[in-house]
Amino acid sequence: MKDLIKIAVILALAFASTFIIIKSTGLITEEGVSAFLQQAKSINPWWLAALVVGLLLIDLLIAVPTMTTILFAGFLMGPIYGGLASATGLMLLGVTGYGMGYRIGRPVLMRLFKDEKRLPEIETAFARNDLLLLFVCQAMPILPELSCTLAGIARTRFPRFLFGYAVGVVPFAFIVAYAGSISTLSNPSPAIYTAIGVSVILLLFWTLLKRRSG
């Protein structure tokens, strides 16, 4: 378990570094994403959907306000198409993170631990709570990238990873997109209440996961 925590801390610091850099420089802000998507409303819906997918996918490397992006996807494209675009972007992020962990995670671990015999212990530690972690990975920033990459490093079976991640993020995408679709600039209450409610529920599950792990 200590090895898994060490890996998680290192990965979290790596992902957090981009988050801190983007926040401190102001390159990507919630206001900027909102204005960008608002201007994109006039373009072809397929390009708009591709834009939403792209924004959510690059969140793996560059901090993007996920919930704001999905809310505006729902607002601009409606609950179905906004939800589909958002779910696609989140799934691509997850699969890419898993692939990165699976392909290049082991060489990195060997540099960290110098002992291949410790790798099965890491896999076992992650497997104890892998599905629950994937279910609630949208609870806070960096956790989606972290959990998907850890799943790849720990060699979680891909169907199991895909199931756990999809069960968490697909409903999340459609619920948030629906809230965006019934909101207006003059009445953003549905979006605000949904954002708060979803965050609270996910954080409660995250608290349960931490207690279970402890």
NORPENOR-V388460 format. One record per residue. N is the residue number from 1. SS is DSSP state (H for helix, E for strand, - for the rest). BURIAL is I if it has 24 or more other ideal C-beta (glycine too) atoms within 12 Angstrom, else O. Layout:
{{N;SS;BURIAL} {N;SS;BURIAL}}
This chain:
{{1;-;O} {2;H;O} {3;H;I} {4;H;I} {5;H;O} {6;H;O} {7;H;I} {8;H;I} {9;H;O} {10;H;I} {11;H;I} {12;H;I} {13;H;O} {14;H;I} {15;H;I} {16;H;O} {17;H;O} {18;H;I} {19;H;I} {20;H;O} {21;H;O} {22;H;I} {23;H;O} {24;H;O} {25;H;O} {26;-;O} {27;-;O} {28;-;I} {29;-;O} {30;H;O} {31;H;O} {32;H;O} {33;H;I} {34;H;I} {35;H;O} {36;H;I} {37;H;I} {38;H;O} {39;H;O} {40;H;I} {41;H;O} {42;H;O} {43;-;O} {44;-;O} {45;H;O} {46;H;O} {47;H;O} {48;H;I} {49;H;I} {50;H;O} {51;H;I} {52;H;I} {53;H;I} {54;H;I} {55;H;I} {56;H;I} {57;H;I} {58;H;I} {59;H;I} {60;H;I} {61;-;I} {62;-;I} {63;-;I} {64;-;I} {65;-;I} {66;H;I} {67;H;I} {68;H;I} {69;H;I} {70;H;I} {71;H;I} {72;H;I} {73;H;I} {74;H;I} {75;H;I} {76;H;I} {77;H;I} {78;H;O} {79;H;I} {80;H;O} {81;H;I} {82;H;I} {83;H;I} {84;H;I} {85;H;I} {86;H;I} {87;H;I} {88;H;I} {89;H;I} {90;H;I} {91;H;I} {92;H;I} {93;H;I} {94;H;I} {95;H;I} {96;H;I} {97;H;I} {98;H;I} {99;H;O} {100;H;I} {101;H;I} {102;H;I} {103;H;O} {104;H;O} {105;H;I} {106;H;O} {107;H;O} {108;H;O} {109;H;I} {110;H;O} {111;H;O} {112;H;O} {113;H;O} {114;-;O} {115;-;O} {116;H;O} {117;H;O} {118;H;O} {119;H;I} {120;H;O} {121;H;O} {122;H;I} {123;H;I} {124;H;O} {125;H;I} {126;H;I} {127;H;I} {128;-;O} {129;-;I} {130;H;I} {131;H;I} {132;H;I} {133;H;I} {134;H;I} {135;H;I} {136;-;I} {137;H;I} {138;H;I} {139;H;I} {140;-;I} {141;-;I} {142;-;I} {143;H;I} {144;H;I} {145;H;I} {146;H;I} {147;H;I} {148;H;I} {149;H;I} {150;H;I} {151;H;I} {152;H;I} {153;H;I} {154;-;I} {155;-;I} {156;-;I} {157;-;O} {158;H;O} {159;H;O} {160;H;O} {161;H;I} {162;H;I} {163;H;O} {164;H;I} {165;H;I} {166;H;I} {167;H;I} {168;H;I} {169;H;I} {170;H;I} {171;H;I} {172;H;I} {173;H;I} {174;H;I} {175;H;I} {176;H;I} {177;H;I} {178;H;I} {179;H;I} {180;H;I} {181;H;I} {182;-;O} {183;-;I} {184;-;O} {185;-;O} {186;-;O} {187;-;O} {188;-;O} {189;H;O} {190;H;I} {191;H;I} {192;H;O} {193;H;O} {194;H;I} {195;H;I} {196;H;O} {197;H;O} {198;H;I} {199;H;I} {200;H;O} {201;H;O} {202;H;I} {203;H;O} {204;H;O} {205;H;I} {206;H;I} {207;H;O} {208;H;O} {209;H;I} {210;H;O} {211;H;O} {212;H;O} {213;H;O} {214;-;O}}
